[in-house]
Amino acid sequence: MQPSGIHFLEPFFETARTDPARPAVVDNGLVVGYGTLAAWVLEVAGAVEPRTDTPQPPVGVVVHHSARDVAALLGVLAAGRAYVPLEAGHPAAVLDAVLARLEVREAVATADTGWQPAVARVLRPRWAPSAPAPPAARDSGVRPGDPAYVLFTSGSTGTPKGVVVPHRALAAVVPPLRDLYGIGPHSTVLHFHGAGGDTSLEEILPTLTGGATLVVDDAAREAFAQVAAEQEVTVAVLPTGFWHSLTGDLLQQGAGLPPSLRTVVIGGEAVRADMLERWRLLGADGVRLLNTYGSTETALVTHAVPLAGPDAPELPDTGGDLPIGLPLPHVGQRIDDTGELYVSGPGLALGYHGAPGATAARFTEHAGTRWYRTGDLVSEAPGGALVFRGRSDHQVKIRGHRVDLVHVEALVGACAGVREVAAARVDRAEHSTLAAFFVPLPGHDPREVVTGVRARLAGTAAPQLVPSLLVAVPHLERTHTGKVDREATRDRYLATAEAAR
């Protein structure tokens, strides 16, 4: 029943064998049992090209946030292959570029999205509504170093970088996350994040290998408290920006947290100290609030610390900045003389697809150990927890997505009517957004340029790379050496631009 070599999935198949009727996924009210889900997983695993000892391109999976997404991802992993998510809401040009760049030959269709993958084989599983006893799983022969998935991150060259993460990384990180989040057979975990990012695996794998239930509900973003109460959610993994908004809204409404909630995990942006105080005013003493940290290149989560709840220690005095955590058991860390954090361990990615230079720049050797250079500047607080102090490059986090400002500037700068541009993060009361300040070419109406930029990026760029705010300015602020000063440009023009909206 258990596929050899996929040890992080073996508990899932064991539950499917011993308790096939146990709810695995509740998809907008539709209950999919472990037996049925395992049958879907194995149908996908049997349909994709078998793993070989020679390198193979990843399998595309068209994702739109459903139980079928979950089955498709697990099916590819169970086959010993790697997947690349193809988000149904992204422009067709972006998805086609991913297929061409990775030379994808086959894709699993989880729904009729209107976009047809340009590949040799489009796999359309039957998704049978019930299957009380899943078939026996075959031995995939997967090896720990085989790729498990490829995810694209923003790149300073204007071209996204494909991060290749191996199967051993998932095997290393799933058990500690399951223990850290307290996920077991009686847990119900909200599937908040779409399968296009790695945070979705932070929800899916610990849940389904822990015999728990995963809840997919399209209303969760607009009505989190109501959905969590109705579905008796016990664990929720939320973007920090969303948690900021949720905390403020609940406090303003005089509403409390759902009584079933036991653990809330946040990550992706810095936690605001004032929002933590508001969280405590909600009477959330019985709910564990875990702050987590990690990079796509280091497989999900590498550091965590309780900020509130029954097991939360007294937070150290860090000058107002809240800690991002201590390393998990499988993680090694070191901080160089500049304060930059390096991470080691089995969770490290193999590197960047087709980019040996970028891989060598970020994955380095030190004292006989392979390390990932995070680009994050940190300090160590009393007790050992790390505190985020900034970046050594031009990357920022926008609602949980890592965005390179140089990449955004390249996209906007390629649009008609733009002479030069500076991108910057704008910190709102509850979350951060992306802004681009541009100098229009002479003779171009700034309003028409803005319209043209939005139209071009809507069809060619991933949503997280599209600025929420586009501002025409007479010139960009510069440093004494002549370089564009993004923060000074933002600070000079932002208030005027927002007043004019």
C-alpha positions as CSV (number, residue, x, y, z in Angstrom):
1,M,0.0,0.0,0.0
2,Q,2.8,2.4,0.8
3,P,5.1,3.6,-2.1
4,S,8.7,2.8,-1.3
5,G,10.9,5.9,-0.9
6,I,8.1,8.4,-0.4
7,H,8.4,8.1,3.4
8,F,6.8,11.5,4.1
9,L,3.6,10.3,2.3
10,E,3.5,6.8,3.9
11,P,1.3,7.9,6.9
12,F,-1.2,9.3,4.5
13,F,-1.5,6.0,2.6
14,E,-1.7,4.1,5.9
15,T,-4.7,6.2,7.0
16,A,-6.3,5.6,3.6
17,R,-5.9,1.9,4.1
18,T,-7.0,1.6,7.7
19,D,-9.7,4.4,7.8
20,P,-10.8,5.2,4.2
21,A,-14.0,7.0,5.3
22,R,-12.1,9.5,7.5
23,P,-12.5,13.0,6.0
24,A,-9.3,14.1,4.3
25,V,-10.5,17.2,2.5
26,V,-13.7,19.2,2.9
27,D,-13.9,21.2,-0.4
28,N,-16.5,23.9,-0.1
29,G,-18.8,21.5,1.6
30,L,-17.9,18.4,-0.4
31,V,-16.3,15.8,1.9
32,V,-13.5,13.7,0.3
33,G,-12.5,10.7,2.4
34,Y,-8.9,9.4,2.7
35,G,-9.8,6.4,0.6
36,T,-11.1,8.5,-2.2
37,L,-8.3,11.0,-2.1
38,A,-5.7,8.2,-2.1
39,A,-7.4,6.7,-5.2
40,W,-7.2,10.1,-6.9
41,V,-3.5,10.4,-5.9
42,L,-2.6,7.0,-7.3
43,E,-4.6,7.6,-10.5
44,V,-2.5,10.6,-11.1
45,A,0.7,8.8,-10.1
46,G,-0.1,6.0,-12.6
47,A,-0.9,8.5,-15.4
48,V,2.2,10.5,-15.5
49,E,5.4,9.3,-17.1
50,P,7.2,7.0,-14.7
51,R,10.3,8.3,-13.1
52,T,13.6,7.4,-14.8
53,D,17.2,7.6,-13.8
54,T,17.8,10.4,-16.4
55,P,16.6,14.0,-15.7
56,Q,13.0,14.7,-16.6
57,P,11.1,17.9,-16.9
58,P,8.5,18.6,-14.2
59,V,4.8,17.8,-14.6
60,G,2.6,20.8,-14.9
61,V,-0.3,21.0,-12.5
62,V,-3.1,23.5,-13.3
63,V,-4.1,24.7,-9.8
64,H,-7.2,26.6,-8.8
65,H,-7.5,25.8,-5.0
66,S,-9.4,22.6,-4.6
67,A,-9.2,19.0,-3.4
68,R,-8.2,18.0,-6.9
69,D,-5.2,20.3,-6.7
70,V,-4.2,18.4,-3.5
71,A,-4.6,15.0,-5.2
72,A,-2.7,16.1,-8.3
73,L,0.3,17.5,-6.3
74,L,0.5,14.4,-4.2
75,G,0.1,12.1,-7.2
76,V,3.1,13.6,-8.9
77,L,5.1,13.3,-5.7
78,A,4.0,9.7,-5.2
79,A,5.2,8.9,-8.7
80,G,8.7,10.1,-7.8
81,R,8.4,13.1,-10.1
82,A,8.5,16.9,-9.7
83,Y,5.6,19.3,-10.3
84,V,5.4,22.9,-11.3
85,P,2.2,24.7,-10.4
86,L,0.3,26.6,-13.1
87,E,-2.0,29.0,-11.5
88,A,-5.3,29.3,-13.3
89,G,-5.6,33.0,-12.6
90,H,-2.2,34.0,-14.1
91,P,-1.9,35.4,-17.6
92,A,-1.6,32.8,-20.3
93,A,1.6,34.3,-21.5
94,V,3.2,33.8,-18.1
95,L,2.1,30.1,-17.9
96,D,3.2,29.4,-21.5
97,A,6.6,30.9,-20.7
98,V,6.9,28.5,-17.7
99,L,6.0,25.5,-19.9
100,A,8.6,26.5,-22.5
101,R,11.3,27.3,-20.1
102,L,11.0,24.0,-18.2
103,E,10.2,22.0,-21.4
104,V,7.2,20.5,-19.7
105,R,5.7,17.6,-21.7
106,E,2.7,16.8,-19.7
107,A,0.2,18.6,-17.4
108,V,-2.6,17.5,-15.1
109,A,-5.8,19.4,-15.6
110,T,-7.8,19.8,-12.3
111,A,-10.6,21.9,-13.8
112,D,-11.7,23.5,-17.1
113,T,-10.0,26.9,-16.7
114,G,-10.2,28.1,-20.2
115,W,-6.4,27.9,-20.7
116,Q,-5.1,24.9,-22.5
117,P,-1.5,23.9,-21.6
118,A,0.6,23.7,-24.8
119,V,2.1,20.3,-23.9
120,A,2.2,16.9,-25.6
121,R,-0.1,15.3,-23.0
122,V,-2.9,16.8,-20.9
123,L,-4.0,14.4,-18.3
124,R,-7.6,14.5,-17.2
125,P,-8.2,12.1,-14.2
126,R,-11.7,10.8,-13.7
127,W,-12.0,12.2,-10.1
128,A,-14.4,9.4,-9.2
129,P,-16.7,10.6,-6.4
130,S,-16.1,7.6,-4.1
131,A,-13.5,4.9,-3.8
132,P,-13.7,3.0,-0.5
133,A,-10.5,1.1,-0.9
134,P,-7.6,2.7,-2.9
135,P,-5.5,0.5,-5.1
136,A,-2.0,-0.6,-4.1
137,A,0.7,1.9,-4.7
138,R,3.6,1.0,-6.9
139,D,7.2,1.6,-6.0
140,S,8.3,4.8,-7.7
141,G,12.0,4.2,-7.0
142,V,12.4,7.9,-6.0
143,R,15.7,8.9,-4.5
144,P,16.1,11.6,-1.8
145,G,17.9,14.0,-4.2
146,D,15.3,13.8,-7.0
147,P,13.4,17.0,-7.6
148,A,10.0,17.3,-6.0
149,Y,8.8,20.7,-7.3
150,V,9.9,23.9,-9.1
151,L,8.6,27.3,-7.9
152,F,9.5,30.6,-9.6
153,T,10.6,33.6,-7.5
154,S,11.1,37.2,-8.6
155,G,14.6,37.8,-10.0
156,S,16.8,40.9,-10.3
157,T,17.5,40.3,-14.0
158,G,13.8,40.7,-14.8
159,T,13.5,36.9,-15.3
160,P,12.0,34.8,-12.6
161,K,14.2,32.1,-11.1
162,G,13.0,28.5,-10.9
163,V,13.8,27.1,-7.5
164,V,14.2,23.3,-7.6
165,V,13.4,21.6,-4.3
166,P,14.2,17.8,-3.8
167,H,12.1,15.1,-2.2
168,R,14.5,14.9,0.8
169,A,13.6,18.5,1.7
170,L,9.9,17.6,2.2
171,A,10.9,14.4,4.1
172,A,13.0,16.5,6.4
173,V,10.5,19.3,7.1
174,V,7.1,17.6,7.3
175,P,7.5,15.8,10.6
176,P,8.9,18.8,12.6
177,L,6.1,21.0,11.2
178,R,3.5,18.5,12.1
179,D,4.8,18.4,15.7
180,L,5.3,22.2,15.8
181,Y,1.7,22.9,14.7
182,G,0.3,20.2,16.9
183,I,-1.5,18.4,14.0
184,G,-3.0,15.0,14.7
185,P,-6.1,12.9,13.8
186,H,-8.5,15.3,15.6
187,S,-7.1,18.4,13.9
188,T,-8.9,20.5,11.2
189,V,-6.6,22.7,9.2
190,L,-7.6,25.5,7.0
191,H,-6.2,25.3,3.4
192,F,-5.9,29.1,3.0
193,H,-3.1,29.3,0.5
194,G,-3.3,28.4,-3.1
195,A,-1.3,25.5,-4.4
196,G,0.8,27.9,-6.6
197,G,3.1,28.6,-3.6
198,D,5.1,26.5,-1.2
199,T,3.1,27.6,1.8
200,S,0.3,25.4,0.6
201,L,2.5,22.4,1.3
202,E,2.9,23.7,4.8
203,E,-0.8,23.1,5.2
204,I,-1.3,20.0,3.0
205,L,1.5,17.6,4.0
206,P,1.4,17.9,7.8
207,T,-2.4,17.6,7.7
208,L,-2.7,14.6,5.5
209,T,0.3,12.8,7.0
210,G,-1.2,13.5,10.4
211,G,-4.6,11.9,9.7
212,A,-6.2,15.3,10.0
213,T,-8.8,17.1,7.8
214,L,-8.0,19.9,5.4
215,V,-10.7,22.5,4.8
216,V,-11.0,24.4,1.5
217,D,-13.5,27.2,1.6
218,D,-13.6,30.0,-1.0
219,A,-15.1,32.4,1.6
220,A,-12.2,32.1,4.1
221,R,-10.5,35.3,2.9
222,E,-13.6,37.4,3.3
223,A,-15.2,35.7,6.3
224,F,-12.3,33.9,8.1
225,A,-13.9,33.9,11.6
226,Q,-17.2,32.6,10.3
227,V,-15.7,29.8,8.1
228,A,-13.3,28.8,11.0
229,A,-16.2,28.5,13.4
230,E,-18.5,26.6,11.0
231,Q,-15.8,24.2,10.0
232,E,-14.4,23.9,13.6
233,V,-10.9,24.8,12.3
234,T,-8.2,24.1,14.9
235,V,-5.1,25.2,12.9
236,A,-4.7,28.1,10.5
237,V,-1.6,29.2,8.5
238,L,-2.1,32.9,7.5
239,P,0.0,35.6,5.8
240,T,1.1,38.1,8.4
241,G,-0.5,40.9,6.5
242,F,-3.9,39.1,6.5
243,W,-3.5,38.4,10.2
244,H,-2.9,42.1,10.8
245,S,-6.1,43.0,9.0
246,L,-8.0,40.2,10.8
247,T,-6.9,41.3,14.2
248,G,-7.9,44.9,13.6
249,D,-11.3,43.9,12.2
250,L,-12.2,41.5,15.0
251,L,-11.2,44.1,17.6
252,Q,-13.2,46.8,15.9
253,Q,-16.2,44.5,15.6
254,G,-16.0,43.4,19.2
255,A,-15.9,39.8,17.9
256,G,-13.9,37.0,19.4
257,L,-11.9,34.1,17.9
258,P,-13.7,30.9,16.9
259,P,-13.7,28.6,20.0
260,S,-12.3,25.7,18.0
261,L,-9.1,27.6,17.1
262,R,-6.0,26.3,18.8
263,T,-3.0,27.4,16.7
264,V,-2.5,30.3,14.3
265,V,0.7,30.3,12.3
266,I,1.9,33.6,10.6
267,G,4.8,34.4,8.3
268,G,5.9,36.3,5.2
269,E,6.2,39.8,6.6
270,A,7.4,41.4,9.8
271,V,4.9,41.3,12.7
272,R,3.9,44.6,14.0
273,A,4.2,44.9,17.8
274,D,1.0,47.0,18.1
275,M,-1.0,44.3,16.3
276,L,0.4,41.7,18.7
277,E,-1.0,43.8,21.6
278,R,-4.3,44.1,19.8
279,W,-4.3,40.3,19.4
280,R,-3.9,39.9,23.1
281,L,-6.9,42.3,23.7
282,L,-9.0,39.8,21.8
283,G,-8.7,37.4,24.7
284,A,-6.6,35.0,22.6
285,D,-4.6,33.6,25.5
286,G,-5.6,30.1,24.7
287,V,-4.5,30.2,21.1
288,R,-0.9,29.6,20.1
289,L,0.4,32.3,17.8
290,L,3.5,31.1,16.0
291,N,5.7,33.4,14.0
292,T,7.6,31.5,11.3
293,Y,10.3,32.3,8.8
294,G,11.7,30.5,5.7
295,S,12.6,30.9,2.1
296,T,11.5,29.1,-1.0
297,E,15.1,27.9,-1.3
298,T,15.0,26.3,2.2
299,A,11.7,24.3,1.9
300,L,8.8,25.9,3.8
301,V,9.8,26.8,7.4
302,T,13.3,27.0,9.0
303,H,12.6,29.1,12.1
304,A,9.7,29.6,14.5
305,V,8.8,31.2,17.8
306,P,5.6,31.4,19.8
307,L,4.6,35.1,20.2
308,A,1.5,34.5,22.3
309,G,-0.5,31.7,23.8
310,P,-0.1,29.0,26.5
311,D,3.5,28.1,25.6
312,A,4.8,31.5,24.7
313,P,7.9,32.6,26.6
314,E,8.4,36.2,27.7
315,L,9.6,38.0,24.6
316,P,13.1,39.5,24.8
317,D,13.7,43.2,24.5
318,T,14.7,43.7,20.9
319,G,14.0,47.4,20.5
320,G,10.5,46.9,19.2
321,D,11.2,44.3,16.5
322,L,9.6,41.0,17.2
323,P,11.7,37.8,16.7
324,I,11.3,35.6,13.7
325,G,12.3,32.4,15.5
326,L,14.7,29.7,16.5
327,P,15.9,27.1,14.0
328,L,13.9,23.9,13.7
329,P,15.7,20.6,14.5
330,H,16.7,19.9,10.9
331,V,18.1,23.4,10.3
332,G,21.6,24.8,10.7
333,Q,22.3,28.5,10.8
334,R,25.2,30.9,10.9
335,I,25.5,34.7,10.8
336,D,28.4,36.3,9.0
337,D,30.2,39.5,10.0
338,T,27.7,41.7,8.1
339,G,24.8,40.1,9.9
340,E,23.5,38.1,6.9
341,L,21.8,34.8,7.7
342,Y,23.0,31.5,6.1
343,V,20.9,28.3,6.4
344,S,22.0,24.7,6.0
345,G,20.4,21.3,6.3
346,P,18.5,18.7,4.2
347,G,15.8,21.3,3.4
348,L,18.0,23.2,1.0
349,A,16.9,23.4,-2.7
350,L,19.1,21.9,-5.4
351,G,19.5,25.3,-6.9
352,Y,17.9,27.4,-9.7
353,H,16.8,25.7,-12.9
354,G,19.2,26.3,-15.7
355,A,21.0,29.0,-13.8
356,P,24.4,27.7,-12.5
357,G,25.7,31.2,-11.9
358,A,22.8,32.3,-9.8
359,T,22.9,28.9,-7.9
360,A,26.6,29.4,-7.2
361,A,26.0,32.9,-5.9
362,R,23.4,31.8,-3.4
363,F,24.4,28.3,-2.5
364,T,27.9,28.3,-1.0
365,E,30.3,26.0,0.8
366,H,31.7,26.8,4.2
367,A,33.6,24.5,6.5
368,G,32.5,21.5,4.4
369,T,28.8,22.3,4.6
370,R,26.5,23.6,1.9
371,W,24.7,26.8,2.9
372,Y,22.0,29.1,1.4
373,R,22.7,32.7,1.6
374,T,19.3,34.2,2.5
375,G,20.1,37.9,1.9
376,D,18.3,38.7,5.2
377,L,20.2,40.7,7.8
378,V,19.5,39.5,11.4
379,S,20.6,39.8,15.0
380,E,20.4,37.3,17.8
381,A,18.2,38.3,20.8
382,P,18.7,37.0,24.3
383,G,17.7,33.3,24.3
384,G,18.9,32.8,20.7
385,A,15.8,33.9,18.7
386,L,16.6,35.8,15.5
387,V,15.4,39.3,14.8
388,F,15.0,40.5,11.2
389,R,17.0,43.8,10.5
390,G,16.6,44.2,6.8
391,R,17.9,43.0,3.4
392,S,21.3,43.0,1.8
393,D,19.7,43.3,-1.7
394,H,16.6,44.7,-3.3
395,Q,14.0,42.1,-2.4
396,V,10.9,42.8,-0.3
397,K,8.0,40.8,0.9
398,I,4.6,41.8,-0.4
399,R,1.7,39.9,1.2
400,G,3.9,36.8,1.6
401,H,5.4,37.0,-1.9
402,R,9.1,37.6,-2.3
403,V,9.5,40.4,-4.9
404,D,12.7,41.8,-6.4
405,L,12.2,45.5,-6.9
406,V,14.7,45.4,-9.8
407,H,12.5,42.9,-11.5
408,V,9.4,45.1,-11.1
409,E,11.4,48.1,-12.5
410,A,12.4,46.1,-15.5
411,L,8.8,45.1,-16.2
412,V,7.5,48.7,-15.9
413,G,10.5,50.2,-17.7
414,A,9.8,48.1,-20.7
415,C,6.3,49.7,-21.2
416,A,5.6,52.4,-23.7
417,G,6.1,56.0,-22.4
418,V,8.3,55.1,-19.4
419,R,11.7,56.8,-19.2
420,E,12.8,55.5,-15.8
421,V,11.2,53.9,-12.8
422,A,11.8,53.2,-9.1
423,A,9.8,50.6,-7.3
424,A,9.3,50.5,-3.5
425,R,7.3,48.8,-0.8
426,V,4.6,50.9,0.9
427,D,3.7,49.8,4.4
428,R,0.0,50.3,5.1
429,A,-1.8,50.0,8.5
430,E,-2.4,46.3,8.1
431,H,-0.3,45.1,5.1
432,S,2.3,46.1,2.6
433,T,1.7,47.0,-1.1
434,L,3.9,47.6,-4.1
435,A,4.3,51.0,-5.8
436,A,6.2,52.1,-8.9
437,F,7.2,55.7,-9.4
438,F,8.0,56.5,-13.1
439,V,9.2,59.5,-15.1
440,P,7.2,59.6,-18.4
441,L,8.9,60.2,-21.7
442,P,8.3,63.7,-23.1
443,G,5.1,64.1,-25.0
444,H,3.4,61.1,-23.2
445,D,0.3,61.7,-21.1
446,P,1.0,60.2,-17.7
447,R,-2.6,58.9,-17.4
448,E,-2.3,57.1,-20.7
449,V,1.1,55.6,-19.7
450,V,-0.5,54.3,-16.5
451,T,-3.3,52.7,-18.5
452,G,-0.8,51.2,-20.9
453,V,1.4,49.8,-18.1
454,R,-1.5,48.1,-16.4
455,A,-2.8,46.6,-19.6
456,R,0.7,45.2,-20.5
457,L,1.5,43.8,-17.1
458,A,-2.0,42.2,-16.8
459,G,-1.2,40.0,-19.7
460,T,2.5,39.4,-19.1
461,A,3.3,39.4,-15.4
462,A,2.4,37.4,-12.4
463,P,-0.1,39.3,-10.2
464,Q,2.4,39.8,-7.3
465,L,4.7,41.8,-9.6
466,V,2.0,44.3,-10.7
467,P,2.3,47.5,-8.7
468,S,-0.9,48.5,-6.8
469,L,0.1,52.1,-7.2
470,L,1.6,53.7,-10.3
471,V,2.7,57.3,-9.9
472,A,4.1,59.7,-12.5
473,V,6.8,61.9,-11.1
474,P,9.0,64.7,-12.6
475,H,12.2,63.0,-11.5
476,L,13.5,60.2,-9.2
477,E,15.4,61.0,-6.1
478,R,19.1,60.0,-6.1
479,T,21.9,59.4,-3.7
480,H,25.1,61.5,-3.6
481,T,26.7,58.9,-5.9
482,G,23.9,59.3,-8.5
483,K,22.1,56.0,-7.8
484,V,18.3,56.0,-7.7
485,D,17.1,56.2,-4.1
486,R,13.9,54.2,-4.0
487,E,12.9,55.0,-0.4
488,A,13.5,58.8,-0.8
489,T,11.5,58.8,-4.0
490,R,8.6,57.0,-2.2
491,D,8.8,59.3,0.8
492,R,8.8,62.4,-1.4
493,Y,5.9,61.5,-3.7
494,L,3.7,59.0,-1.9
495,A,1.6,61.4,0.2
496,T,0.9,63.7,-2.7
497,A,0.0,60.8,-4.9
498,E,-2.4,59.3,-2.4
499,A,-4.1,62.6,-1.7
500,A,-4.8,62.9,-5.4
501,R,-6.5,59.5,-5.7
